[in-house]
């Protein structure tokens, strides 16, 4: 990555959004499949076994529902992030340090994008909080490692 630019940042944001959209789609498909399995399950003479299987399916569907809700919330956060330039680092900033690229968007971890490894983190995460309000040439310390902010947009 040479110099940060707004087109790169917009494309990275779209990439992150598509990762979450894909998760949402697969969770919706898995929930639909679980529902079809539950509907196809017929009451057998082994009633307890049937009830246990049904309860397990219900728990699995609940877990998927929670994950779906969390991912839909992440999509909402992505949409609400303001991409305007600011004097200091804020949510939505793409930050280049001497140790790598950080994008204050949502917590999805390391993402491979356009030959770069980008750490996509939430502004509420411990490292995200350290970056907020900082500017170019400032140093930040995280987990005993010091980084210098080279640029951000």
C-alpha positions, 0 to 999 in steps of 0.5 A: 500500500502506497498512499491512502486514498478515498477510493481505496477506503470506499472499496474496503468499506464495500468489501467489509459490508459484503463479508457481513452480507454473505454471513447474513445470507448463509445464516438465513439459509441455515435457519431455513434449512433447520426449520425445514428439518424440524418440520420434516421431523415426524413423531416416532414411537421413541418420543423422548429421542424426538423431543431431544432432537427437536429441542437441540434444533430449537437451540441451534436456531436460537443461536443462529438467530442471535448471530443473524441479529448481531450481523444485521446490527454490524451492517447498520453500523457500517451504513451509519459510519460517516466518511468525512475527513477530520482533523483527528482519527475517528470512527470510520478512519483508515489508519496507516501505521508503521506496523500495518493498516487499521480500519475503525469500522466494525470488529471483524479482524484481519481482512485480506484486501487488494494485496494488503492485510487490514485490521478491521476493528471497532472504535470501541475495541481497546486498540480502537479507543487508543487511536481515537483523537490521534493524528499523524506522527503520534505514537500509540502503544498497544500490548507493549508494542509502539506504533507511529501513525503515518497517515489516515483518511 
